[in-house]
Amino acid sequence: MSRRSVCATSRATRNFPCGSPTYCRHMRAAPIIRRVWVRRADAVGLERLADSYYPVEVGGILAGYVNEESAVVTEIVGPGPQAQHSHDSFLPDHDYQTNEMHRIFRASGGSAVYLGDWHTHPDGPVALSPLDIQTMRTIAGDHEAHCPNPLMLLLAREEGIWTMRAFCLVSTQEVTFAAEAVPIHLF
């Protein structure tokens, strides 16, 4: 996916919990994300979407901005009409998601950038699979994504209840690689 970002430090503060964006692609290193902010209505919407696809996986992309150690999710994009779903995997509609990310980027004046992906684990644990970790590493290594520390928002359904958890890739080096769980705050 071709995702561009621009310096957004001069953008006006919007009605989001962490002020204006402070990360741009020209910074030497991206800040490590220590918390994720998601609108309460978006979290409810994700659960409804997950229910509508159950018992197969569904997913999409996250857009927003990073301010210091917080990622603020301002847009959530779904799977797209050509996505493929099964009980234990999900293949997104790449063209749809790319077009949506470009639309979001332009509409935000460049302040909303690609933050990572989200998907469900129907009847599974709220833990990253080896494929999830590999996907995060692939995103981090994709220079067009401009996302060296991607998020992965995971919704898992256990005993009929969806649980949401966020993870951030904190290193892409073979020896020090880690995907850490980060708290989600609803606003």
C-alpha positions as CSV (number, residue, x, y, z in Angstrom):
1,M,0.0,0.0,0.0
2,S,1.4,3.4,-0.9
3,R,0.9,5.6,2.1
4,R,2.5,9.0,2.4
5,S,2.8,11.3,5.3
6,V,3.9,14.9,5.7
7,C,5.1,17.0,8.6
8,A,2.0,17.7,10.6
9,T,3.4,19.5,13.6
10,S,1.9,22.8,12.6
11,R,-1.7,21.5,12.3
12,A,-4.2,23.0,14.6
13,T,-5.2,21.1,17.7
14,R,-8.5,19.2,17.1
15,N,-10.9,17.8,19.6
16,F,-8.8,14.8,20.3
17,P,-7.3,13.8,23.7
18,C,-3.6,14.3,22.8
19,G,-3.5,17.6,20.9
20,S,-2.0,17.9,17.4
21,P,0.3,15.4,15.6
22,T,4.0,15.4,16.4
23,Y,5.3,12.6,14.1
24,C,6.3,13.1,10.6
25,R,8.2,10.9,8.1
26,H,11.2,13.2,8.3
27,M,11.9,12.5,12.0
28,R,14.9,10.4,12.7
29,A,12.9,7.8,14.7
30,A,9.2,7.3,15.2
31,P,8.1,7.5,18.8
32,I,7.2,4.2,20.4
33,I,3.5,4.1,21.0
34,R,2.6,3.5,24.7
35,R,-1.2,4.0,24.5
36,V,-3.9,4.1,21.9
37,W,-6.9,6.4,22.0
38,V,-10.1,5.2,20.2
39,R,-13.5,6.8,20.1
40,R,-16.0,4.9,22.1
41,A,-18.4,4.9,19.2
42,D,-15.7,3.4,16.9
43,A,-15.0,0.6,19.4
44,V,-18.8,-0.2,19.5
45,G,-18.8,-0.1,15.7
46,L,-15.9,-2.5,15.5
47,E,-17.7,-5.0,17.7
48,R,-20.9,-4.7,15.6
49,L,-18.9,-5.3,12.4
50,A,-17.1,-8.3,14.0
51,D,-20.5,-9.7,15.0
52,S,-21.8,-9.3,11.5
53,Y,-18.9,-11.3,10.1
54,Y,-18.8,-13.9,12.8
55,P,-17.6,-16.8,12.7
56,V,-15.0,-15.6,10.1
57,E,-12.3,-13.0,10.5
58,V,-12.7,-9.5,9.4
59,G,-10.3,-6.5,9.5
60,G,-9.1,-3.3,8.1
61,I,-6.8,-0.4,8.6
62,L,-6.3,2.3,11.3
63,A,-5.6,6.0,10.5
64,G,-5.0,8.9,12.8
65,Y,-2.0,10.6,14.3
66,V,0.8,10.1,16.8
67,N,1.5,12.6,19.5
68,E,4.5,11.8,21.7
69,E,3.7,8.3,22.9
70,S,0.0,8.2,22.1
71,A,-1.7,7.0,18.9
72,V,-5.1,8.6,18.3
73,V,-7.2,6.6,15.9
74,T,-9.4,9.1,14.0
75,E,-10.5,6.7,11.2
76,I,-11.2,3.0,10.9
77,V,-11.5,1.4,7.5
78,G,-13.2,-1.9,6.9
79,P,-12.2,-4.9,4.8
80,G,-13.4,-3.7,1.4
81,P,-15.8,-5.4,-1.0
82,Q,-13.2,-7.8,-2.5
83,A,-11.8,-9.0,0.9
84,Q,-11.6,-12.7,1.6
85,H,-12.6,-14.1,4.9
86,S,-12.2,-17.5,6.6
87,H,-12.4,-18.7,10.2
88,D,-8.6,-18.3,10.8
89,S,-7.5,-15.8,8.2
90,F,-8.4,-12.5,6.5
91,L,-7.1,-11.1,3.2
92,P,-8.1,-7.4,2.8
93,D,-9.2,-5.7,-0.4
94,H,-5.9,-3.9,-0.9
95,D,-7.1,-1.5,-3.6
96,Y,-10.1,-0.4,-1.5
97,Q,-8.0,0.2,1.6
98,T,-5.3,2.0,-0.4
99,N,-7.9,4.3,-1.9
100,E,-9.5,4.9,1.5
101,M,-6.2,5.8,3.1
102,H,-5.4,8.3,0.3
103,R,-8.9,9.8,0.7
104,I,-8.4,10.1,4.5
105,F,-5.0,11.6,4.2
106,R,-6.2,14.2,1.7
107,A,-9.3,15.1,3.6
108,S,-7.3,15.6,6.8
109,G,-4.8,17.9,5.1
110,G,-2.1,15.3,5.8
111,S,-2.6,15.0,9.5
112,A,-4.2,11.6,9.5
113,V,-1.7,8.9,8.5
114,Y,-1.6,5.1,8.4
115,L,-1.2,3.7,11.9
116,G,-1.5,0.0,11.4
117,D,-4.2,-2.7,11.0
118,W,-7.1,-4.2,12.9
119,H,-8.7,-7.6,12.7
120,T,-10.7,-10.2,14.6
121,H,-10.0,-13.6,16.1
122,P,-13.4,-15.4,16.1
123,D,-13.4,-17.8,19.1
124,G,-9.7,-17.2,19.6
125,P,-7.5,-15.7,22.2
126,V,-6.8,-11.9,22.3
127,A,-3.2,-12.6,21.4
128,L,-1.1,-12.1,18.3
129,S,-0.6,-15.1,16.1
130,P,2.8,-15.7,14.3
131,L,1.1,-14.4,11.1
132,D,0.0,-11.3,12.9
133,I,3.5,-10.6,14.1
134,Q,4.9,-11.2,10.6
135,T,2.3,-8.8,9.2
136,M,3.5,-6.1,11.6
137,R,7.1,-6.7,10.6
138,T,6.1,-6.5,6.9
139,I,4.4,-3.2,7.5
140,A,7.4,-1.8,9.4
141,G,9.7,-2.8,6.6
142,D,7.5,-1.2,3.9
143,H,9.0,2.2,3.2
144,E,5.9,3.4,1.4
145,A,3.8,2.7,4.6
146,H,6.0,5.2,6.6
147,C,5.0,3.2,9.7
148,P,8.1,1.8,11.5
149,N,6.1,1.0,14.7
150,P,2.7,-0.3,13.4
151,L,-0.2,-0.9,15.6
152,M,-2.3,-4.1,15.5
153,L,-5.7,-3.7,17.1
154,L,-7.2,-7.2,17.8
155,L,-10.7,-8.1,18.7
156,A,-11.1,-11.6,20.0
157,R,-14.4,-13.3,20.9
158,E,-14.4,-15.6,23.9
159,E,-17.6,-17.0,25.4
160,G,-19.7,-14.6,23.2
161,I,-17.9,-11.4,24.4
162,W,-15.5,-9.4,22.2
163,T,-12.3,-8.2,23.9
164,M,-10.2,-5.5,22.2
165,R,-6.4,-5.2,22.7
166,A,-3.7,-3.2,20.9
167,F,-0.2,-4.1,20.2
168,C,2.7,-2.0,18.9
169,L,5.9,-3.3,17.1
170,V,8.8,-1.8,19.1
171,S,11.7,-3.1,17.1
172,T,12.3,-4.7,13.7
173,Q,15.7,-6.1,14.5
174,E,15.8,-9.9,14.4
175,V,17.3,-10.2,18.0
176,T,15.4,-7.4,19.7
177,F,12.0,-7.7,18.0
178,A,9.0,-7.4,20.2
179,A,5.3,-6.6,19.8
180,E,4.1,-5.2,23.1
181,A,0.5,-4.8,24.3
182,V,-0.4,-1.2,24.9
183,P,-3.5,0.1,26.7
184,I,-6.5,1.3,24.8
185,H,-8.3,4.4,26.1
186,L,-11.8,5.2,24.9
187,F,-12.9,8.8,24.5
